[in-house]
Amino acid sequence: MRASHFISISLLVILSCNEGQVKEYSDTSTKGEIKIAVDENFKPIIDSQLEAFSFYNKDARITPIYTSEGEAFRALINDSVRLVVATRQLNENEKKYFESISLVPKVTRIAFDAIALIMHPTNPDSTLTYEQITGIFNGSIKSWQQINPGSTSGDINIVFDHKESGTARYIRDKLLGGKDFPPNCFAVNSNPEVITYCSSNRNAIGLIGVNWISDGDDPASLGFKQMITVAAITPPDTSDAAVRSYKPYQAYLAQKDYPFTRDVYIISREARSGLGSGFASFVAGDKGQRIILKSGIMPAIKPVRIVGFRTNE
């Protein structure tokens, strides 16, 4: 009896200690409060997603932090946000960190986005080849006269939304092999600031997430689009003089004709079915994908419209 009594007390002590180590969560997939970090490129579409998600889930409070891609992933690593929305997956160092804490983040592809090259509305040289764009970013093309000898514009100024943005990383990796940008390239703090700069500087060429100007029903998107000209781009390695050029329209994203398209992901560090997982499921589900379709970019899982035909018998 004494031995069994001692064992019972020991088990109670062990269980009490373990209970103190269990992290308690107050949120579920449809209610609670969390923070998420979002690449500022996707503020318009994530604002729409959060509005819809909150409509269907009245007890959910998701606070978005719109920031650079680099800062978003640092917040995910530091466990200050539950998930990130970005255009890349985890890099090797980030994967190793999560492996070290025995956590496997969940990656959900939600959309296909594009980078739009924008210019001053009076710039006549708004059709560029892929090779010309490469030359602009590697520094071999420094002035608009090198593109059009009759141009009255001067030296080219390149402007990004943020030095750590997903847009800057994408262009650096795709066109420069990871090398630095030329001296005529600089960053501001947001996509709207890029638009404003290009609308008032004739020599500028800016890069923004097309989500900011793609929604034809959004007054803010329409207002931004009226301030600038969007460049049309010919595909790379083309010798045909009659080849078509493409703007970042939805159809050209779907067909992969526009050369600067990219995937958009939600990466969650939740190891359970919490509010972050609920939001990711909503965005990847039918309602969320229809919101993405309406925004002018391409949903990762295309909603299907079923059209019925009546035959005369």
N, C-alpha and C positions, 0 to 999 in steps of 0.2 A: 504493500500500500504506500509505504514511504517513497519507494522508487518510482511508482507510477505518478505519485503526487509531484515529485521533483521534475519528472519529464513534462507533465502538463504545464507547470509554471514556466519551464524553459521554452516550450513552444509558444506560450503566450508572449513572452518577452521578445522572441524572434519575430513573431508576426507583427507585434507593435512597432518594432524597428523598421521592418519592411514597409509598413503602412506609411511611416513618416517619409520614406524615400519616393513614394509614388507621387508623380506630378498630377495635380487635379486640373481639369479643364472645365470651363463653364459654358463652352460653346458646343453646338452640334452642327450638322450640315445645313440647318435652316435658321439657326438663331445664335445670338451671342455677339461679341465684339472682337474684331481683329484689325490689324493693319496689313496692307499689301504695298509692295513697291512696284512702280510701273515706269518703264522707259517713257519719257515725256512725249515721244513720237506718237504714242497711242492714247493720249488723254481724251480726244473726242470719242473714240469708240469705247473705251473703258468707262467713261462717264455714262454713256448710254446703257452699257451692260449693267452697271451698278444701279442705275435708276430702275431698270426693269427687274433686276433681282430683288431689290428692296420692295418693289410693288407686290411681288408674289410671296415675299418672306418678310412680314412686317416686323418681326423681332430680330432681324439681322442688321448689324451696324458694321459696315466695312469701310475703313478709312483709307483712301488711296494716297500714297506719297509719290508724286510725279517728280522724277529725278533723272539723272543720267544712268545709262546702262551699268557703268562701273559701280556707281554708288548703290544701285539696286541690288547687285549681287553681293556687295559687302554687307548690306543690311540683312540679306538672307543668311549669310554665313554667321553673322553676329546674333542671329535669332531675334532680331528686332522687328521682323515682318514674317508673315506666314508663307507668303509666296511672292514670286516676281512675274511680271509680264515683259518679255524681251524677245530679241530676234536671234539669240544664240542659246545653245545648251550649256551645260556646265563644262568648264575647261578642266584640264587634268589636275591642277592643284585643288580645285574645288571638289572634284570627285574624291580625291585622296582624303580631304578633310572629312567629308561625310562618311567615307569608309571608316575613318578613325573613330567616329562616334557611333558606328553601326547603324547608320540611317541611310535609306535609299530614297532620294527625292523622286517624286512622280512628275514626269514630263508629259504635257498634253499639247499637241499642236492644234492651234485654234484658227489660224488664218494664213493667207498669203498676201503679203504687203509689197509695196514698192517704194523706192526712193525717187522723188521727183526733183529734177533739176530746174530751177526757176531763174528768171531774169527780169530786168527792167521791162515794163510793158512796151517801150518804144524800141527795144533792141530788135533789129531786123534779122539777126543771125540766130534764130531760134530752132533751127534744124542742125543737129550735130551728128557726126559719125562717132561710133564707139572708139575709133582710133584717135579722133580729136579730143574726146573726153579724157582718154588715157594720157594724152600729151599735156592737157591742161593740169592734170593732177600730179604728173611726174615732173612738171616744171619745164618741159621742152617747148610748150606753147605758153607764152607769157602775155600776149596781147591779142586783141580782137582782129588786128590787121593780119595776123598769121592765119586766121581762119577765113577772113574776107578782106583782101587788100583794099577794097573800097570803103571799109568800115570807118566811121567817124568816131568810134569808141576808142578808148585808150587801153592801158594795161588792165589785165583781168584781176579782179579781186574775188577770192573764193571764201565763202562764209558757211560755217556749220552751226548747228544748234548748240553743241557743247563738245568740249575736247574729249570727254569720256562717253560720248553718245554711241548708241548702236550704229548710227549712220556713219560716223567717223571711222569706227572700227571696220565696218563692212567695206567702205571704199578703200581703206588702207590695206585690207587683206586681199580684196579682189583685184585692185588695179596697181598697187604698189608693192605687193609681196611683203607687207608688214613694215615697209620703210616709212620714214617721216614724210610729212607733207612739205611742199615748197614754201618759201618765206611769204608768198602772197596769199597764204591761207590762214584764216583765223576763226575763232569760235566766239559765239555770243552766249546767251543763256537759255534760249528756247526756240521752238519752231516759229512762233509768231514774230520774234525778233528778227529771224532770218528773212521772213516775208517783208517786214517793214524795211529792213536794210535794202533788200533788192528792189523794192518799189521806189526807192529814192536815190539809188546809185546806179547810174547807167552802165558802169563797167562791171557790175557784180554778177556773179553766178552763185546761186545758193542751193543747198541741199536740204530737203525736208521730207518727213514721212508723208506719203500721198494722202493718208487718212485725214490730214488737215484741210484738204481741198477737194476731196472726192465725193462728199455727200451732197447731192444736188438738192436735197430738201432742207438742209441746215443753213440758216441765214449767215452764221459765222463762217462756215465753209465757203459759201458763195461770195461773201464779202472779201475774204482773203484771196480767192481766185481772181477777183476783178482787179486786184492790186498788182498782179504780176503776169508774166507770160511763162507758160510751161513748155520746156524744150521737148521737141520730138527727136528721137534717137534712132539711127539706123543700126541694125545688128552688126556684130563684129565680123571681121574677115570676109567682107563682101566686095566682090569686084563688079557686080551688076550695077550700072549707073542708074538704072530705073528701079532699084530696090526701094521698098516702102520704108518709111520711118514711122516710129511708134511713140505715142504718148502713154503715160501710165494709166490707161483706161482699164476698166474691169475685164473686158473681153480679152485684151492683150495680156493681162496678168494670167488669166485662165489658160491661154494658149501658149504661154511662155515666150511670146514674141518680144515683149519689152525686156531689155537685158538686165535691169537692176531690180529684180524681184527677190524676195526673201521670206523665209518662214517666220511665223510668230508663235511663241510658246508661252504657256503657263507652267512654271516650275514650282512645285509645292514641297515644303519640307515636312508636311504633316505625315505622321505614321499611323493615322487613324482617320475616321470619317468626321472631320471637323468642318468649320465654316469655310475654310479655304478650299477644301475638297468639294464642298457643296457649290461654291461659286465657280470653280473650274468645271464641274460637271454641267452647270447651267450654261456657261459660255460655249462648251463643246456640244451641248444638246441642241434640239431643234430651235427653240426660241432664241438662244444666243447666236446660233449660226445665221438665223434670218436677220438678226440685227446687224451682223457683220456684212451680209449680202447687201442690205439697204445702204450701208455706209459707203459703198463704192469700192471696197477691197474684196478679195475672194475668201469665202469661208473654207476651212480645211475639209469640212464635210458638207458638201453642197446640198442645201434643201431642195427637194424635188417638187416641182409644180406639176400636178397631174391634170392633164387637159383631156376632157371627154369629147368624143365626136359622135354625133347621131347620124346613122346611115338611113337612107330612105329604102324601105323594103317594098 
